[in-house]
Amino acid sequence: MIRQPFVLLSGIILLLGGCNMAPQYARTEAPIPADWPNGPAYESNQFSQDTPVATELAWQDFFHDAKLQQIIETALENNRDLRLAAHNVEQARALYGVQRAELLPSLSAIAAGSKQRSSSDLTPFGQPRTTEVYDINLGVISWEVDFFGRIRSLEEQAMQEYLATEQARRSAQIALVSQVASVYLAIAADQANLNLACSTLETQQGVYDLIRQQYEVELANKIDLRRAQTQVDVARGDVARYTQLVAQGRNALNLLAGTEVSEDLLASDLANVEPFQDISLGLPSEVLFCRPDIMAAEHQLKGAYAFVGAARAAFFPRISLTTAIGTASDELSGLFSGGNGTWRFAPQIVAPIFDARTWAAYKVSKSTQELALTQYEKAIQTAFKEVADVLAVRGTVNQQVSAQQSVVDASGQIYSLANTRYTNGIDSYLSVLDAQRSLYAAQQALTFLELAKFTNQVTFYAVLGGGGERAEATAYALDGGEGGGVGASESGEGVSDGNAGDVF
């Protein structure tokens, strides 16, 4: 007789692979063009078939600069934002473990004892008024048998939340690598402009001293003296401004690195930064779904599908089971005496008849599903826009740099000629002043364009999903069983999932 509850329990456990109310996740066409944009801004983009894709290229192979590599390694070890992302992953994994454990019965050992004195009016004549009960049981208390898949749907939702959090951590790492490289390049550009400002200040100070000597002997007028002074003051102001920018850039880099970055690791200018590795560009459907933010949005969408399954299962009866085996006695010393064995088997079925909260929860789950689908589609479109913007810069920035270099060369020649004409008394100092201003501005603009070119390369690597681990992202995105496309939306009621019928 004692075996009967456990035979029944085993039979119920065999039914755990029963119904699943969650709608089936499917893929549809992504809400983006099949190919990247074309036009004048993109005509210069050329990609070699021999170069690797971003997701298969470790950041150490993309950034060849040894100093930059060292700073990135330091940031990956010490950055607090990345640590928070890692802790979030651990928390989501633990929560998934908690939810998964709901599928299995919880075995408990319970020991209890009580002593009670009853009223004499309520005690039959001859019976003791004081009674004692002691028992020890080993069993399962109120375990829900997941016949309709409610707990399994919640487990699936928790798993997808965990996977989404893991992808969010990868996104945080990619963003960190990109930010460190961008700040490193910005400091190099500011340092280059600081060097230019210092050189300009030294030159203009010499010119001013020469004109002041000429003014003192009445060979130069006061207007030329004040014009030369303005150039000195402008250069002094730029020296102070770029000194400030370099200091602020170092502060930002220290924050990203989580510790103070040695000055020896900083580049003196952009010319000392080693070029980055070339990467290839595939089709949008092959590239974008390798991005961890897209993968995270897809996991959120799958979790929303599972949430719908849990809400659907709430409309069906819940089967719970309480069972125990043990011993009981009216004396503590008699607990383990022969004939005192006990067992209990108490299944329970609760069938909902009317509960407005159940319908409200189902509507919430449907809204959550549609919201997750919309967010997923938006994430794909945003990613497409980011890559397209980078391609537009990539296709035009070389032409801008070339044109600006020509401007710098021409401005340098104009300045040299104007200075010669002024020295020979052919022209006024105003021509020299204008030529010097044009040259200075052209040199600064060239530095900014070179910075934009470097930064765009870093951004290009990041928006294609590069900067994380050498992950299985490409295989994941192209695997039809795991996703990589947009989940099919269920509009309203009347959707069949193949498991629960056409009830909903």
C-alpha positions as CSV (number, residue, x, y, z in Angstrom):
1,M,0.0,0.0,0.0
2,I,2.9,2.3,0.7
3,R,4.0,2.1,-2.9
4,Q,0.7,3.2,-4.4
5,P,1.3,7.0,-4.0
6,F,4.7,6.8,-5.6
7,V,3.5,4.7,-8.4
8,L,0.9,7.3,-9.1
9,L,3.5,10.0,-8.7
10,S,5.7,8.3,-11.2
11,G,2.8,8.2,-13.7
12,I,2.1,11.9,-13.3
13,I,5.8,12.7,-13.8
14,L,5.6,10.9,-17.2
15,L,3.0,13.4,-18.3
16,L,5.3,16.3,-17.8
17,G,6.1,16.4,-21.5
18,G,2.5,17.2,-22.3
19,C,0.9,20.3,-23.6
20,N,2.7,23.6,-24.4
21,M,0.6,26.7,-24.8
22,A,3.3,29.0,-26.0
23,P,2.9,30.1,-29.7
24,Q,5.5,28.8,-32.0
25,Y,8.3,31.2,-32.8
26,A,8.8,31.8,-36.5
27,R,10.9,34.0,-38.7
28,T,9.7,36.5,-41.3
29,E,11.6,38.9,-43.6
30,A,13.6,41.6,-41.8
31,P,12.1,45.1,-42.1
32,I,15.2,46.4,-43.9
33,P,16.3,46.5,-47.6
34,A,18.0,43.4,-48.9
35,D,21.2,45.2,-49.7
36,W,23.1,48.3,-48.4
37,P,22.3,51.7,-49.8
38,N,24.0,53.0,-53.0
39,G,24.6,56.3,-54.5
40,P,27.4,58.9,-54.8
41,A,28.3,58.7,-51.1
42,Y,28.9,54.9,-51.3
43,E,30.6,54.5,-54.7
44,S,34.1,54.6,-53.3
45,N,33.5,51.8,-50.8
46,Q,35.5,48.7,-51.9
47,F,35.7,45.5,-49.9
48,S,38.1,42.6,-50.4
49,Q,36.7,39.1,-50.2
50,D,39.9,37.9,-48.4
51,T,39.4,40.2,-45.4
52,P,37.6,38.7,-42.3
53,V,34.2,39.8,-41.0
54,A,34.0,41.9,-37.9
55,T,32.5,39.2,-35.6
56,E,35.3,36.8,-36.5
57,L,38.1,39.3,-35.9
58,A,39.2,39.7,-32.3
59,W,39.9,43.3,-31.2
60,Q,43.6,42.4,-30.8
61,D,43.7,41.7,-34.5
62,F,41.8,44.8,-35.5
63,F,43.8,47.3,-33.4
64,H,47.4,46.8,-34.3
65,D,48.6,49.6,-32.1
66,A,50.4,48.0,-29.1
67,K,49.7,50.9,-26.8
68,L,46.0,51.0,-27.6
69,Q,45.9,47.2,-27.1
70,Q,47.3,47.6,-23.6
71,I,44.8,50.3,-22.7
72,I,41.9,48.2,-23.9
73,E,43.1,45.1,-21.9
74,T,43.2,47.3,-18.8
75,A,39.7,48.6,-19.5
76,L,38.3,45.1,-20.0
77,E,39.7,44.1,-16.6
78,N,38.8,47.2,-14.6
79,N,35.8,49.0,-16.2
80,R,33.0,49.2,-13.7
81,D,30.2,49.3,-16.3
82,L,31.4,46.0,-17.8
83,R,31.6,44.5,-14.3
84,L,28.0,45.6,-13.7
85,A,27.0,43.9,-17.0
86,A,28.8,40.7,-15.9
87,H,27.0,40.8,-12.5
88,N,23.7,41.2,-14.3
89,V,24.5,38.0,-16.3
90,E,25.2,36.1,-13.2
91,Q,22.0,37.3,-11.6
92,A,19.9,36.3,-14.7
93,R,21.6,32.9,-14.7
94,A,20.7,32.4,-11.0
95,L,17.1,33.5,-11.6
96,Y,16.8,31.0,-14.5
97,G,18.0,28.3,-12.1
98,V,15.3,29.2,-9.6
99,Q,12.6,29.1,-12.3
100,R,13.9,25.9,-13.7
101,A,13.8,24.2,-10.3
102,E,10.0,24.8,-10.2
103,L,9.7,21.9,-12.6
104,L,11.0,19.4,-10.1
105,P,9.4,18.5,-6.8
106,S,10.9,19.8,-3.6
107,L,11.6,17.0,-1.1
108,S,11.4,18.1,2.5
109,A,11.8,16.5,5.9
110,I,9.4,17.7,8.5
111,A,9.4,16.9,12.2
112,A,6.7,18.2,14.4
113,G,5.4,17.7,17.9
114,S,2.4,19.1,19.8
115,K,1.0,18.8,23.3
116,Q,-2.6,19.9,24.0
117,R,-4.9,20.0,27.0
118,S,-8.6,19.9,26.2
119,S,-11.6,21.1,28.2
120,S,-13.2,18.6,30.4
121,D,-16.6,19.3,28.7
122,L,-15.1,18.3,25.4
123,T,-13.3,15.2,26.6
124,P,-15.1,11.9,26.8
125,F,-15.2,10.3,30.2
126,G,-12.2,8.2,30.9
127,Q,-10.1,9.8,28.2
128,P,-7.0,11.8,29.0
129,R,-7.4,15.6,28.7
130,T,-3.8,16.0,27.7
131,T,-2.8,14.6,24.3
132,E,0.6,14.5,22.7
133,V,1.4,14.0,19.0
134,Y,4.8,13.5,17.4
135,D,5.5,12.8,13.8
136,I,8.3,12.8,11.3
137,N,7.6,12.9,7.5
138,L,9.6,12.9,4.3
139,G,7.6,14.1,1.3
140,V,6.6,16.7,-1.3
141,I,4.5,19.7,-0.3
142,S,2.2,21.2,-2.9
143,W,4.1,20.5,-6.1
144,E,2.4,21.7,-9.2
145,V,2.4,19.2,-12.0
146,D,3.1,21.2,-15.1
147,F,0.6,19.4,-17.3
148,F,-0.3,22.4,-19.4
149,G,3.3,23.9,-19.7
150,R,2.8,27.0,-17.5
151,I,6.0,26.5,-15.5
152,R,7.9,25.4,-18.6
153,S,6.9,28.6,-20.3
154,L,8.1,30.6,-17.4
155,E,11.3,28.6,-17.4
156,E,11.7,29.4,-21.1
157,Q,11.1,33.1,-20.5
158,A,13.7,33.1,-17.7
159,M,16.2,31.3,-20.0
160,Q,15.6,33.9,-22.8
161,E,16.1,36.7,-20.3
162,Y,19.4,35.2,-19.3
163,L,20.5,34.8,-22.9
164,A,19.5,38.4,-23.6
165,T,21.5,39.6,-20.6
166,E,24.5,37.7,-21.8
167,Q,24.2,39.4,-25.2
168,A,23.8,42.8,-23.4
169,R,27.1,42.0,-21.7
170,R,28.7,41.4,-25.1
171,S,27.2,44.7,-26.3
172,A,28.7,46.5,-23.3
173,Q,32.1,45.0,-24.1
174,I,31.9,46.1,-27.8
175,A,30.8,49.6,-26.7
176,L,33.7,49.8,-24.2
177,V,36.3,48.7,-26.8
178,S,34.9,51.3,-29.2
179,Q,34.8,54.1,-26.6
180,V,38.4,53.4,-25.5
181,A,39.7,53.5,-29.0
182,S,37.7,56.7,-29.9
183,V,38.9,58.5,-26.8
184,Y,42.5,57.4,-27.5
185,L,42.2,58.8,-31.0
186,A,40.6,62.0,-29.7
187,I,43.5,62.6,-27.3
188,A,45.9,62.0,-30.1
189,A,44.1,64.6,-32.3
190,D,43.9,67.1,-29.5
191,Q,47.6,66.5,-28.8
192,A,48.4,67.1,-32.5
193,N,46.4,70.4,-32.4
194,L,48.2,71.3,-29.2
195,N,51.5,70.8,-30.8
196,L,50.3,72.9,-33.8
197,A,49.1,75.6,-31.5
198,C,52.4,75.6,-29.6
199,S,54.4,75.8,-32.8
200,T,52.2,78.6,-34.1
201,L,52.5,80.5,-30.8
202,E,56.3,80.2,-31.0
203,T,56.3,81.4,-34.7
204,Q,53.9,84.3,-34.1
205,Q,55.7,85.4,-31.0
206,G,58.9,85.7,-33.0
207,V,57.0,87.7,-35.7
208,Y,55.5,89.9,-33.0
209,D,58.9,90.6,-31.5
210,L,60.4,91.4,-34.9
211,I,57.5,93.8,-35.7
212,R,57.8,95.4,-32.3
213,Q,61.5,96.1,-32.9
214,Q,60.6,97.6,-36.2
215,Y,57.8,99.7,-34.6
216,E,60.2,101.0,-32.0
217,V,62.5,102.4,-34.8
218,E,59.4,103.6,-36.8
219,L,59.9,101.0,-39.6
220,A,56.5,99.4,-38.9
221,N,53.2,101.0,-38.0
222,K,51.0,100.3,-35.0
223,I,48.3,98.5,-37.0
224,D,50.8,95.8,-38.0
225,L,52.0,95.5,-34.4
226,R,48.5,95.0,-33.1
227,R,47.7,92.5,-35.9
228,A,50.7,90.5,-35.0
229,Q,49.7,90.6,-31.3
230,T,46.2,89.2,-32.2
231,Q,47.8,86.2,-33.7
232,V,49.9,85.6,-30.6
233,D,46.8,85.9,-28.4
234,V,44.8,83.5,-30.6
235,A,47.6,81.0,-30.4
236,R,47.9,81.4,-26.7
237,G,44.2,80.8,-26.3
238,D,44.4,77.7,-28.5
239,V,47.3,76.3,-26.4
240,A,45.2,76.7,-23.3
241,R,42.1,75.2,-25.0
242,Y,43.8,72.1,-26.3
243,T,45.7,71.6,-23.1
244,Q,42.3,71.5,-21.4
245,L,40.9,69.1,-24.0
246,V,43.9,66.7,-23.6
247,A,43.4,66.7,-19.8
248,Q,39.7,66.0,-20.2
249,G,40.4,63.3,-22.7
250,R,42.8,61.7,-20.3
251,N,40.2,61.9,-17.5
252,A,37.7,60.1,-19.8
253,L,40.2,57.5,-20.7
254,N,41.1,56.9,-17.0
255,L,37.4,56.4,-16.3
256,L,36.9,53.9,-19.1
257,A,40.1,52.0,-18.1
258,G,39.1,52.0,-14.5
259,T,42.6,53.1,-13.5
260,E,45.1,55.8,-14.4
261,V,46.5,55.3,-17.8
262,S,50.3,56.0,-18.1
263,E,51.2,59.0,-20.3
264,D,53.7,56.8,-22.1
265,L,50.8,54.8,-23.6
266,L,49.3,57.9,-25.3
267,A,50.0,58.8,-28.9
268,S,51.7,62.1,-29.5
269,D,49.5,62.6,-32.7
270,L,47.5,60.7,-35.2
271,A,50.5,60.0,-37.4
272,N,51.8,57.7,-34.7
273,V,48.7,55.6,-34.6
274,E,49.1,52.3,-36.5
275,P,46.4,51.7,-39.2
276,F,43.6,49.3,-38.4
277,Q,42.8,46.0,-40.0
278,D,40.5,46.0,-43.0
279,I,37.2,44.1,-42.6
280,S,34.7,42.9,-45.1
281,L,31.0,43.8,-45.5
282,G,28.3,41.2,-46.2
283,L,24.6,41.4,-46.8
284,P,22.5,43.1,-44.1
285,S,20.8,39.8,-43.1
286,E,24.2,38.2,-42.6
287,V,25.8,41.1,-40.8
288,L,23.2,42.7,-38.6
289,F,22.0,39.6,-36.9
290,C,25.5,38.9,-35.6
291,R,25.2,42.1,-33.5
292,P,24.7,41.2,-29.8
293,D,22.0,43.9,-29.4
294,I,20.0,42.4,-32.2
295,M,20.5,38.9,-30.6
296,A,19.4,40.3,-27.2
297,A,16.3,41.8,-28.7
298,E,15.5,38.4,-30.3
299,H,15.9,36.6,-27.0
300,Q,13.5,39.2,-25.5
301,L,11.0,38.4,-28.2
302,K,11.3,34.7,-27.6
303,G,10.8,35.3,-23.9
304,A,7.6,37.3,-24.7
305,Y,6.3,34.3,-26.7
306,A,7.0,32.1,-23.7
307,F,5.1,34.6,-21.5
308,V,2.1,34.2,-23.7
309,G,2.3,30.4,-23.2
310,A,2.3,30.9,-19.4
311,A,-0.7,33.2,-19.6
312,R,-2.6,30.8,-21.8
313,A,-1.9,27.9,-19.4
314,A,-3.5,29.9,-16.6
315,F,-6.9,29.3,-18.2
316,F,-6.5,25.5,-17.6
317,P,-6.7,23.6,-14.4
318,R,-3.7,23.5,-12.1
319,I,-2.8,20.1,-10.7
320,S,-0.8,20.0,-7.5
321,L,0.4,17.2,-5.4
322,T,1.2,16.8,-1.7
323,T,2.6,13.4,-0.6
324,A,4.5,12.3,2.4
325,I,5.7,9.1,4.2
326,G,6.8,9.0,7.8
327,T,5.9,7.9,11.3
328,A,3.7,9.2,14.1
329,S,3.2,8.4,17.7
330,D,1.8,9.9,20.9
331,E,5.2,9.5,22.5
332,L,8.4,10.8,21.3
333,S,10.2,7.5,22.1
334,G,7.6,5.6,20.1
335,L,8.2,7.3,16.8
336,F,10.2,4.4,15.3
337,S,8.3,1.6,16.9
338,G,6.6,-1.0,14.6
339,G,3.2,-0.2,13.3
340,N,3.6,3.6,13.5
341,G,4.3,4.2,9.8
342,T,2.1,6.7,8.0
343,W,1.7,8.0,4.4
344,R,-0.3,10.7,2.7
345,F,-1.2,11.3,-0.9
346,A,-3.3,14.4,-1.6
347,P,-3.6,15.5,-5.3
348,Q,-5.5,18.7,-5.9
349,I,-7.0,20.1,-9.1
350,V,-8.0,23.8,-9.2
351,A,-10.0,24.7,-12.3
352,P,-10.5,28.5,-12.9
353,I,-14.1,29.5,-13.6
354,F,-14.0,33.2,-13.4
355,D,-11.0,35.3,-12.6
356,A,-10.7,38.7,-14.3
357,R,-7.0,38.8,-13.5
358,T,-6.4,35.8,-15.8
359,W,-7.8,37.6,-18.8
360,A,-6.0,40.8,-17.9
361,A,-2.7,38.8,-17.6
362,Y,-3.3,37.3,-21.0
363,K,-3.9,40.7,-22.6
364,V,-0.7,41.9,-20.9
365,S,1.3,39.0,-22.4
366,K,-0.1,39.7,-25.9
367,S,0.9,43.4,-25.5
368,T,4.3,42.4,-24.3
369,Q,4.8,40.1,-27.3
370,E,3.8,42.9,-29.7
371,L,6.0,45.4,-27.9
372,A,9.0,43.0,-28.0
373,L,8.4,42.4,-31.7
374,T,8.3,46.1,-32.4
375,Q,11.4,46.7,-30.4
376,Y,13.2,43.9,-32.2
377,E,12.2,45.4,-35.6
378,K,13.3,48.8,-34.5
379,A,16.7,47.5,-33.3
380,I,17.2,45.9,-36.7
381,Q,16.3,49.2,-38.5
382,T,18.5,51.2,-36.2
383,A,21.4,48.9,-36.8
384,F,20.9,49.2,-40.6
385,K,20.9,53.0,-40.3
386,E,24.1,53.0,-38.2
387,V,26.0,50.8,-40.7
388,A,24.7,52.9,-43.6
389,D,25.9,56.1,-41.9
390,V,29.3,54.6,-41.4
391,L,29.4,53.5,-45.0
392,A,28.5,57.0,-46.2
393,V,31.4,58.5,-44.2
394,R,33.7,55.7,-45.4
395,G,32.9,56.4,-49.0
396,T,33.6,60.1,-48.8
397,V,36.1,60.8,-46.0
398,N,39.2,59.9,-48.1
399,Q,38.2,62.5,-50.7
400,Q,37.7,65.1,-47.9
401,V,41.1,64.3,-46.4
402,S,42.7,64.6,-49.9
403,A,41.0,67.9,-50.6
404,Q,41.9,69.3,-47.3
405,Q,45.5,68.2,-47.7
406,S,45.6,70.1,-50.9
407,V,44.1,73.2,-49.1
408,V,46.9,72.9,-46.5
409,D,49.6,72.7,-49.2
410,A,48.2,75.7,-51.1
411,S,47.7,77.7,-47.9
412,G,51.3,77.0,-46.9
413,Q,52.6,78.3,-50.3
414,I,50.4,81.4,-50.0
415,Y,51.7,82.1,-46.5
416,S,55.3,81.7,-47.7
417,L,54.8,84.0,-50.7
418,A,52.9,86.6,-48.6
419,N,55.6,86.6,-46.0
420,T,58.3,87.1,-48.7
421,R,56.4,90.0,-50.3
422,Y,56.0,91.6,-46.9
423,T,59.6,91.2,-46.0
424,N,60.6,92.8,-49.4
425,G,58.2,95.7,-48.7
426,I,55.9,94.7,-51.7
427,D,52.8,94.0,-49.7
428,S,51.3,94.9,-46.3
429,Y,51.3,92.7,-43.2
430,L,47.5,92.2,-43.6
431,S,48.2,89.7,-46.5
432,V,50.6,87.8,-44.2
433,L,48.0,87.8,-41.4
434,D,45.2,86.4,-43.7
435,A,47.5,83.8,-45.1
436,Q,48.6,82.7,-41.7
437,R,45.0,82.4,-40.4
438,S,44.0,80.4,-43.5
439,L,46.9,78.0,-43.0
440,Y,46.3,77.5,-39.3
441,A,42.6,76.8,-39.8
442,A,43.3,74.4,-42.7
443,Q,45.8,72.5,-40.6
444,Q,43.3,72.2,-37.8
445,A,40.6,71.0,-40.2
446,L,42.9,68.4,-41.6
447,T,43.5,67.0,-38.2
448,F,39.8,66.8,-37.5
449,L,39.2,65.0,-40.8
450,E,42.0,62.5,-40.1
451,L,40.4,61.9,-36.6
452,A,37.0,61.4,-38.3
453,K,38.5,58.8,-40.7
454,F,40.1,56.9,-37.8
455,T,37.0,57.1,-35.6
456,N,34.8,56.0,-38.5
457,Q,36.9,52.8,-38.9
458,V,36.4,52.1,-35.2
459,T,32.7,52.7,-35.4
460,F,32.5,50.5,-38.6
461,Y,34.1,47.6,-36.6
462,A,31.7,48.1,-33.7
463,V,28.4,48.5,-35.7
464,L,29.2,45.2,-37.5
465,G,29.4,43.5,-34.1
466,G,33.2,43.5,-33.7
467,G,34.9,44.0,-30.4
468,G,33.4,41.1,-28.4
469,E,34.7,37.6,-28.1
470,R,35.3,35.5,-31.2
471,A,31.8,34.2,-30.9
472,E,29.6,31.8,-32.6
473,A,27.5,34.8,-33.7
474,T,27.6,34.2,-37.4
475,A,26.5,30.6,-37.0
476,Y,23.8,31.6,-34.6
477,A,22.4,34.3,-36.8
478,L,22.3,32.0,-39.9
479,D,20.9,29.0,-38.1
480,G,17.2,28.7,-39.0
481,G,16.4,27.0,-35.7
482,E,17.7,29.7,-33.5
483,G,16.6,32.8,-35.2
484,G,18.3,35.6,-36.9
485,G,15.1,37.0,-38.4
486,V,12.0,38.7,-37.2
487,G,9.5,36.7,-35.2
488,A,6.2,36.2,-36.8
489,S,3.6,38.3,-35.1
490,E,0.3,36.9,-33.9
491,S,-2.4,39.5,-34.3
492,G,-5.2,39.2,-31.9
493,E,-7.0,36.0,-31.0
494,G,-7.5,32.9,-33.0
495,V,-3.9,31.8,-33.4
496,S,-3.1,28.1,-33.4
497,D,0.2,27.0,-32.0
498,G,-0.1,23.3,-32.8
499,N,-0.2,22.3,-29.2
500,A,-3.0,23.9,-27.4
501,G,-5.5,23.9,-30.2
502,D,-7.4,26.8,-31.6
503,V,-8.8,28.0,-28.3
504,F,-6.9,31.3,-28.4
